[in-house]
Amino acid sequence: MKVGIIGLGLIGGSLFKSLKALNYNVIAVSKSQQGENIYKDYEAVKDCEIIFVCTAMNKTIAVLDELENVLSQETIVTDVCSLKEFVCEKQRPYKFIPSHPMAGTENKGYENSFEGLFKGCKWTITPYFGYEGITKLEKIIIALGATPIITTPKEHDEAVALISHMPMLVSQALMLTAKDSRLAMEMASSGFRDMTRLALSNEEMANDMVTMNHRNIEHAILKLYKSIGDLTSGNYSETIREIKQLRAKMF
């Protein structure tokens, strides 16, 4: 199976390196990177069986549009955006299966990409336009060591607001809250460091998430506010034990 990747940032670069390590026939299109099997023009991926669009969210629609002029009806295309409703606004002439790997670090760029990024992660698939080609996509996801999860674009965007976008915003807000206390900044150690790791997120990606998913993030923040109230008004010790059990089941 010949696989194409468009965009070699953290996700695209890690996908490129991981698939090469798995002996897939993989090529990439990148404006910034050079090397073996890396090209500049979309024509390079026209004979690929499946293509991963790994560009920034604000550039993804333009790339999907461009691919309409290059690909056949049989080509499978997926994206890796952390939002799914906005890429489902129109039917494509190829087999488009929106997806999103729940993987990444606070770093960005090809220089920070690495083989094995997707091992143990969840990879959401939203087959809004049908299930044709989904088996081939799932096969690659599983080969990468990830677990496919099927859902709808709407449910996906609501969920990532709770577990990704809102936590990032809270992490950034924690930094803003503490920055004016010289002593707090001097005393901060491992707990605060871990809580604010997401504040280091890629600025372009963070801006896309906050502006494009703001309604779901606002609802998530309201739920967080209620949860804090529930913690302080109930049996705190009992609630903490329940939280620990819940987290143990998740991870």
C-alpha distance (Angstrom), angle and dihedral (degrees) to the residues before:
residue distance angle dihedral
M1 . . .
K2 3.80 . .
V3 3.80 112.5 .
G4 3.80 126.9 -164.4
I5 3.80 127.3 -158.8
I6 3.79 123.7 -164.8
G7 3.79 113.2 -160.5
L8 3.80 124.8 23.5
G9 3.77 105.1 -145.7
L10 3.80 122.9 123.9
I11 3.82 94.9 -57.9
G12 3.80 98.6 35.1
G13 3.80 92.7 43.1
S14 3.81 92.6 49.1
L15 3.79 90.0 47.7
F16 3.82 90.6 49.9
K17 3.81 92.8 49.8
S18 3.81 94.2 42.8
L19 3.81 95.0 49.4
K20 3.81 91.5 47.1
A21 3.80 88.7 52.9
L22 3.81 88.3 52.3
N23 3.82 89.5 53.4
Y24 3.79 96.0 -112.5
N25 3.79 117.4 154.7
V26 3.81 94.8 -114.1
I27 3.79 132.6 171.1
A28 3.78 131.3 177.1
V29 3.78 140.6 -151.9
S30 3.79 115.3 -145.6
K31 3.78 135.8 158.9
S32 3.80 93.8 -157.6
Q33 3.81 106.4 35.6
Q34 3.79 131.1 69.8
G35 3.77 131.6 -166.8
E36 3.76 146.6 91.1
N37 3.82 112.7 -24.0
I38 3.82 91.7 5.5
Y39 3.81 116.6 120.9
K40 3.80 138.8 177.9
D41 3.81 101.9 -139.9
Y42 3.82 130.8 67.9
E43 3.80 89.0 -132.7
A44 3.79 86.4 78.7
V45 3.81 91.7 71.8
K46 3.81 98.4 44.3
D47 3.82 93.2 105.3
C48 3.81 95.7 44.0
E49 3.78 117.0 118.0
I50 3.79 93.8 -145.3
I51 3.82 130.6 16.5
F52 3.81 130.0 -162.1
V53 3.81 115.0 -153.5
C54 3.81 104.5 -152.0
T55 3.80 102.4 170.0
A56 3.82 125.8 124.3
M57 3.80 113.7 -73.2
N58 3.79 93.3 -111.4
K59 3.82 89.5 57.0
T60 3.81 99.9 41.0
I61 3.80 99.3 87.0
A62 3.81 91.1 52.8
V63 3.82 90.5 51.5
L64 3.81 92.5 48.0
D65 3.80 88.3 51.1
E66 3.81 92.4 50.1
L67 3.80 91.6 50.4
E68 3.80 89.8 59.8
N69 3.81 87.1 72.5
V70 3.81 93.9 51.2
L71 3.80 112.2 34.3
S72 3.79 134.1 74.4
Q73 3.80 125.4 -125.0
E74 3.80 89.9 -103.0
T75 3.81 96.6 59.1
I76 3.80 115.9 108.3
V77 3.81 113.8 -139.7
T78 3.79 128.2 -174.5
D79 3.79 133.4 172.2
V80 3.81 130.6 -149.5
C81 3.81 100.3 -143.3
S82 3.80 118.2 144.2
L83 3.81 88.4 -130.8
K84 3.77 123.8 58.4
E85 3.81 111.4 -179.9
F86 3.80 95.0 69.5
V87 3.82 93.8 55.8
C88 3.81 91.1 52.0
E89 3.80 96.8 64.1
K90 3.81 94.8 105.8
Q91 3.78 140.5 25.6
R92 3.80 114.9 -110.4
P93 3.83 126.6 -144.3
Y94 3.82 89.2 -125.9
K95 3.82 127.4 57.9
F96 3.79 102.3 -81.3
I97 3.82 116.8 -170.2
P98 3.84 111.2 175.1
S99 3.80 114.5 -144.5
H100 3.80 142.1 165.6
P101 3.83 129.4 -155.6
M102 3.80 111.8 -146.7
A103 3.79 91.3 -139.4
G104 3.76 137.4 108.3
T105 3.78 145.5 100.7
E106 3.79 135.4 -122.4
N107 3.81 87.7 -95.8
K108 3.80 128.3 83.4
G109 3.77 140.3 -154.8
Y110 3.77 138.5 46.1
E111 3.80 91.1 -74.7
N112 3.82 88.9 65.4
S113 3.81 96.1 43.6
F114 3.78 119.0 107.1
E115 3.77 144.2 179.0
G116 3.80 112.2 -94.9
L117 3.82 99.0 31.3
F118 3.80 91.5 130.5
K119 3.80 98.6 48.3
G120 3.79 109.8 122.3
C121 3.81 94.6 3.6
K122 3.81 129.2 123.5
W123 3.81 117.5 -115.0
T124 3.79 115.0 -159.9
I125 3.81 119.6 -149.0
T126 3.82 121.7 -165.8
P127 3.83 107.3 -170.1
Y128 3.81 93.6 -168.3
F129 3.81 93.3 154.0
G130 3.81 97.2 43.1
Y131 3.79 141.2 -69.2
E132 3.80 99.5 -91.4
G133 3.79 108.3 127.6
I134 3.79 94.8 11.4
T135 3.82 93.2 115.8
K136 3.82 91.3 60.9
L137 3.80 91.1 48.1
E138 3.80 91.8 49.2
K139 3.80 90.4 49.4
I140 3.81 91.2 57.8
I141 3.81 92.5 44.1
I142 3.80 91.3 52.4
A143 3.83 91.3 45.8
L144 3.81 87.7 55.8
G145 3.80 88.9 56.7
A146 3.81 95.7 -107.6
T147 3.81 130.3 126.1
P148 3.83 118.5 -124.0
I149 3.81 118.1 -133.8
I150 3.81 120.4 -169.5
T151 3.81 119.7 -147.8
T152 3.81 143.0 131.4
P153 3.82 125.5 -82.6
K154 3.81 91.9 -114.8
E155 3.80 94.7 50.1
H156 3.79 90.2 45.6
D157 3.81 94.0 53.7
E158 3.80 92.0 47.9
A159 3.81 91.4 49.3
V160 3.82 97.0 48.2
A161 3.80 89.2 51.5
L162 3.82 87.2 61.1
I163 3.80 100.3 42.7
S164 3.81 104.4 27.3
H165 3.80 119.0 10.4
M166 3.81 99.2 41.9
P167 3.85 93.0 43.8
M168 3.81 89.2 52.6
L169 3.80 90.7 51.3
V170 3.82 91.5 47.4
S171 3.80 89.9 49.7
Q172 3.80 90.1 53.8
A173 3.81 91.0 45.4
L174 3.82 90.6 53.3
M175 3.79 89.4 57.9
L176 3.80 91.4 49.9
T177 3.81 91.0 47.3
A178 3.81 94.9 52.7
K179 3.81 100.8 35.7
D180 3.83 96.5 89.0
S181 3.80 93.4 55.2
R182 3.78 107.7 83.5
L183 3.80 91.7 -168.7
A184 3.80 93.7 49.1
M185 3.79 91.3 51.3
E186 3.81 90.3 48.0
M187 3.81 93.8 47.7
A188 3.82 96.9 43.9
S189 3.80 112.6 120.5
S190 3.81 141.2 158.1
G191 3.81 98.0 -35.3
F192 3.80 94.4 52.3
R193 3.82 90.5 40.5
D194 3.81 91.3 55.6
M195 3.81 93.0 43.9
T196 3.81 92.4 52.6
R197 3.81 99.9 42.2
L198 3.81 90.8 104.8
A199 3.81 89.4 57.5
L200 3.82 84.9 76.0
S201 3.82 92.2 63.3
N202 3.80 120.5 137.3
E203 3.82 104.9 -78.9
E204 3.81 95.6 -138.1
M205 3.78 92.6 48.5
A206 3.81 92.2 45.3
N207 3.78 92.3 50.4
D208 3.82 91.1 49.7
M209 3.80 91.9 50.3
V210 3.80 95.8 47.9
T211 3.81 96.5 44.1
M212 3.80 97.3 40.6
N213 3.82 98.6 41.3
H214 3.81 100.4 31.8
R215 3.82 96.1 126.0
N216 3.79 94.1 55.0
I217 3.82 90.1 43.1
E218 3.82 90.6 52.6
H219 3.81 90.2 52.0
A220 3.82 89.7 48.1
I221 3.82 91.4 51.9
L222 3.80 90.5 51.9
K223 3.81 89.3 52.3
L224 3.82 89.3 49.1
Y225 3.80 90.6 51.5
K226 3.82 89.9 51.9
S227 3.81 91.6 47.7
I228 3.81 91.0 53.4
G229 3.79 88.6 51.6
D230 3.81 91.0 49.3
L231 3.81 90.2 51.0
T232 3.79 94.8 52.5
S233 3.79 96.4 41.5
G234 3.81 100.1 46.5
N235 3.78 138.9 52.0
Y236 3.79 97.0 -53.1
S237 3.81 98.2 -168.2
E238 3.80 92.8 48.5
T239 3.80 92.0 47.8
I240 3.81 91.8 49.8
R241 3.82 90.5 52.8
E242 3.80 89.2 51.2
I243 3.81 90.8 49.6
K244 3.81 92.0 50.6
Q245 3.80 91.0 51.5
L246 3.81 91.3 48.6
R247 3.80 92.8 49.8
A248 3.81 91.7 47.9
K249 3.82 89.1 57.2
M250 3.82 92.0 49.6
F251 3.80 97.2 50.0
